[in-house]
Structure formats: structure tokens, C-alpha cells
């Protein structure tokens, strides 16, 4: 009560993220949304990944380091040391009060409308330098200063095995391979950079494209249990999750430098969006837009008559079934599989096709 009215209010972004299915970029995006909320309220956001449990700590550094600062700068240059006794602090909740972004499909076709938001969070100097040096080491020997590379983002493991609710459906690896071959004939790119966490997917691409595929030394998972997320997967490797996240940032950084890019829609797009200036740095971009896992398109009745007697189609991922409504009772026929299709195509920074 005796605090001066002009004292700044800090918005402490502290979220228990252990045992969560959310991956690294999903956590980044959640923090970004909290930062936007704080700044619009006139608060100073400070990210606290020190006092709240998360998977990113280096070995032996749990609740010692602020693991956010392994990768990113603090959004306003203020850190936990600036929060003195008596400081005015608001603690964030697990869920951001406001969702500031549209669906991912709308996000991709909106151009550079949201770029200014991403300026709030920047890679720290060490991580940025590591990304740049790794690019020089892995990519420059193959293409020099030429960026005639097809970048591919292809998720597997827990994402496609568990099919988490409301997450975007991923294309089959063979669909991605076929698209890559199609673009090779059209654009004659020199090399392919594949970003994936799935060792089996990487093996398929290596068998298909051989030396055209640039070797990616990032850690990749094989024989992942079918009922757990990667964040719950125990790996006997020093600083495993820290290194996985750092390698992931490097892979995305390299993707952002590729002249061509294809992939399924995932939260990784939120990291690529500012890196590529809303994909204006690419000659050609294609995202598979296949709907979401475990989402049913609800039957809509236009009037009372349809609620009594009607025939409708019900969709659930890649299945379709007829639903007969008779005197308000629904009778559902056997599901029928259909092939998922559709995508968002961007050429020279402009959306030319979306379906």
C-alpha cells in the first residue's frame, strides 16, 4: 500500500512445463502470447524458467539456471535479479488470458501482418552465433553462398503416433518425398535439408535422395514408445533436452535460409515466420493443410425439419460416414476412408493457392 504509484509492474511468466506434451516451439509461442498481453497492459514481462519445472534444464541445473536464457534474451532486458523485494509482480497463469493469433491456416496467408509481434523475443547472442556457425559448417561446403536448397519439415514419432487432439494432421512421408521429386524437376535445386526428429523418416529420405540430402547430425529418435510424448522420453545423454532444443533451433534456422520449403503445418511455423520475413525470402513454399487430429465436423441442422428427417455427412480426420436422422434419432453408417488433400502454396512471398 505504501509503494509509489510510478513503480513498474512486472509480469512474471512462470509456467510448470514438465510432464507436458507441448514441445519447445509451443512453449516459445505460449511465452510470446503472454509477453504481448503484458506489454498491452503496460507491464514488464520477465520469463522465469528457473523456479518453475521444465524439461530444458541442463543436468544438475534444475531450479538453478533460468533455462529460458539458454536460448533467448529476456523480452524487455529485465531478468529475475531486477525483481527486488517489494517489487510489484503479477504472476501469469498456465493459460494466456487472450489468444492473439488466428488459426495457423489464416496465419500463413496473412503475409507479414504479425511480424512486429515476434520482435519481442530474440535469440540470445550465443545461440544466434551457434546457429550461424553451424550453417557455415554444414551447408556452405555444399552450396557456398548459393541457397538453391529445398528445406523440408517432416514430423513423425509422438506427433503422428499419438495424433494429439487439435494438432494439425501431418502428411505421410511418401507424400513429402513425391512433392520433393516434383519440385526437383521444376526448380533443379542442388540439395535438400531435412528437419525431422524421426530416424526412420530420415532413413527413407536418405534412401531416396542419397547424396542430394545434406547430412543432419541432430539427434533423432527411433523405437519411441507409442503411448508417450518425446518430452516424457528418457534418453541417457548429457544435457539431452537442452541439446535437442538447440539442434531444433539450428535446423529451423537452416530451413529459413533455404530458397524452397515444404512441410506439414506445426508450431515450428511460428519460429520460421519471423526468420523468413513471413516466407518472403523463399522462392517457393508449400504447406500441407489437412485438418486436425480427432476433430469431427459437427452436423449442423438448418431448421426443425432437418432435426427430424435428414441425411448428412460427418467427418472425422480422414473418415466420412453417413448420418441419417429419423425423428431426432441419429443412425450412423460405417465409416469410409478418403484421401486427405489440400495445401497452402506461396510463390515469391505471395499466396497463390489455398484449399
N, C-alpha and C positions, 0 to 999 in steps of 0.2 A: 504493500500500500504506500510505502514511502519512496518507491522507485520513481525517478524522474520520468516524465511523460515522453521525453525525447529519446529514451533509451531504446536501442534497436531490439526487435523481436526476432529470435532465431527459431527457425522451423527445423527441428531435428528429424531427419529421415532415417529412422531406425526400424528395421523390419526383420523379424525372425525368418530366415530363408532356408534353414536346414530342414531336411525331410520334405522339401517342396519339389514338385515336378518341374517348376519353372527353371529354364536354363539361364545361361549367362546374359544373353541379349535381352531376354524377357525381364530379368532383374534390372538391367540398364534402362529399359523403357519405362518400367514402373517408377524408378527413381526420377527419370525425366519428367514424367507427369506430375509427380509430387513437387518438383522444382518449379514447374510452370505455375502450379497452384499457389505455391509460397510467394513467388515474385508478384503475381497478380494481387495478392493480399497485402503486399508491402513487407513481407517477412524476408529474412535472410536464410536461405536453405543451407544446411550443413548435413552431409551424408555421414552417418555413423554405422559403419560395418565393423566396429570394434566391440561394442557392448551387446550386440545382438547376434545370435548364432547364424552362421552361414557356412557354405561349403568351400569358400575361396581362400580361407586362411592357409598360409604356409605351415608346414609341420612344426609343432611346438609353439605356434604363434597365435593360437586361439585366444581371443579376448585380450591380446597384447597389441597386435597391429590393427590399424584401420584398413581392412583388406580392399575397400573401395579405392584407396590411394595407391594400391599396387598398379592400377591401370589408368585411373582418371584423376584429373585435378578436381578440387572442390569447386562447385559452381560459381561461388562469389569470392573465392580466395580465402574464406574463413574456415578454420578447422576446429577440431574439438578443444584445442588449447585456448581458443578465443572465448570459449564459454566459461566465464568465471562464475564464482559463487554469487548468487543474486541476479544473474542474467535472466532476462525474460525469455522463456523457452516454451514452445508448443511442440509436443511430440506427435509425429504422424501416426496414422492408423495403418493397418495392413492394406486397406483398400483406399485408393485415392478418392477424395470427395467428388471429383469431377473427371469424367473421361473426355480428354481434349481432342481426341483424334477420331476420325470416321473409321469405317471398316477398311481393311487392308486393300481391298479392291479399289475403293474410292480414293484411298491414299495414293495408290500408284498412278492413277490417272489425273491427279490434281496438279501435276507439274511441281514447281518449286514453291508452292504456297506455304509449306510448313518449314522451309529451310531455317528460318530465323530461330525457331524453337530449339533446333539442335545445336546452336551456338552456345547454349547454356552449359553443355557438358563437352569437355575436350579431353583427349588423351593426354596423359602426363608426358613429360619430355623423354623419360626413359623408355616408355612403351612406344612412343612415336618413333624414336631412334631405332629401337629394336625392329619395328616393322619395316622401316626404310632399309636398314642394313640387311635384313633377311630377303627383301625384294631384290636388292643388288646381288646377293649371293645365289639365290635360287633361279631368278628369272633373267637377269641381264646376260649371263653366259649363253642363253639360248636365243634371245631375240635382240640383244643390245638395247638401243633406245626405241626400238620398234615395239608397239603394243598390239601387233597382229596376233592376239591370243583370244581364244574362246574361254571365258570363265564359266564354270558350271557349279551350281549349288545343288547337291543331291542328298537329302536326308534319308536316314534309314534307322536302324537299331530301335530304341524305345519309341520313337515317333511313329514309325509305321507298324510296329508290333502291337503297341498299346492303343493306338488310334485315339488319343485323348480328346474328350468332348470339346467341340467348338474349334479345335485346331484345324488348320487348312489341310485338306487332303493332298497328299504328295503324289506326283506321277511315278509310275513304275520305272525302274532303272532302264529298261529296254526302250521305253518311250523317249527318255532323255538321250540315250545313245543314238536312236534313229534321228532325232532332231539335230544332234551334233553332226551327224554324217550329212544330213540335208544342207546344213549351213556351210560345211566344209566345201561342198560342191559349188555353193553360191559365192562365198566370200574368200575362199582359199586362204584361210588363216594358217599360221605356221605351227602353233602349239595350242595345247589345252591345259588349263589349270583346273583341277577338280578339288572342290572343297567338300569333304564328307567326313563323318566320324565313323563310317561303317566300312570295315576292312573288306567285306565281301563285295560291296558295291565298287570299291576302288579296284579290286581284282578284276571285276567284269570289264571296267573301262580300260584297264591295262591290257587285257587280252584282246580287246577290240582295236585300240588305237596305238598300242605298243610305244614306240619312241616319240610319237606326237604328244603323248601325255607327259608333262613335266613331273618329275618325282616330287611328291609331297611328303616331307618327313614327319608331319604332325601325327600325334598318337591317334590310332584308330582302334575301335572296339571290334572284337569277334566273339562269338558264342555268348552274347549278352542274354541274361535270363529274361524270359518272355513276360514276366509279371512285375518288373521293377523299372524305374526310370534310371537314366545314366547318373543322375545326381545321387542316387542311392547305391550305385555300383561301386564296390570296394576294389581298388587296384593297388597292388603293392609296388608303389613307385614314389620316390621322394617328391614332395610338393605336387602331387598328381593334379589336383583340381586347379591349382594356380597355373601350372604349365599348360593344361588343357585349354583354359580360358585365354592365356596368352597366345597359344598357337591358333586358336579360333580367330582372335583379332587379326593375326598375321594373314590367315587365309582370306578373311574378308577384305583386308587392305589390298592384297594382291588381286582379288576379284574386282575391286574398284578401279584397278589400273588396266583391266582387260578391255579391249575395244568392243568385244562382243560378250554377251552374257545371257545365260538361260538358267532357269531353276524353278522349283516349286515355291509357292508363297509361304514364308515363315517369318518369325520375328526378326530374323537376321536382316531382312529388308530394311528395318529401321536403322541398322548400323550402316548399311550400304547407301541409304538415301542421301545423307549429308556427304559421305565420302565421294560420291559420284556427281554431286550437284544435281540431285533428282534425276539421275541417269542421263543427263545431258552430255556427259563425257563419253558416252558409248555410241557406237555406230548402230548397233542392233541389240535389242533386249527382248526377251520373251519370258513371261511367267505363266505357268500352268494355273488356271483358275478353275478348280474342280469341286468347289463347295467345301463343306466342313464335315469332319467325322461325327457320326452319331447324331446328326441333325435331321429331323423329319420335317418335311414341308407340310405344315398342318392343312387339313381340309377346311376350306372356307365355304360357308353357305351364304348365298346372296339373299335368300328370303325364306319364309316359313315353309313354302312348298318344297324347297330343296332339302330342308331339315327332315322332311317326312319321306320323300322319294327322290333319290338322285344317284348318279354314278360318277365317282370321282377317282382321280389318280392320287396315290400317296407315294412320296419319295423318301427314301432313307439311304443316304450315301449313294451307292451305285446300284440300288434296287428300286423296283417300281412294282406296285400292286394295285389292283382294282378294289375299290371300296364301294359296296352297294349299301345305301341307306334306305331301309324299309320301315316305315312307321317309327322313325327315330332310332332303330336298331341298326348298327353297322355290321356288315358282313364283309370280311376281308379275304380276297382270293390269294392264292400262292404268289410269293414274290417272284419277280422276273429280273434277272441281271441285265444291265445295259452298260455300255462303254462310256466312261466319263470323258468329256472333251471340253475344250474351251480354254481361252488364254487371253493375255494382255500383251500386245505387241507394240514396241516403241522403237521407232527408227529416227535417228538423228535428233533424239530428245523429244519427239512428238508421238503421241499415241495415235496409231493408225488403225488399230483393230482391237476391239474388246468384246468378249462374249462369254 
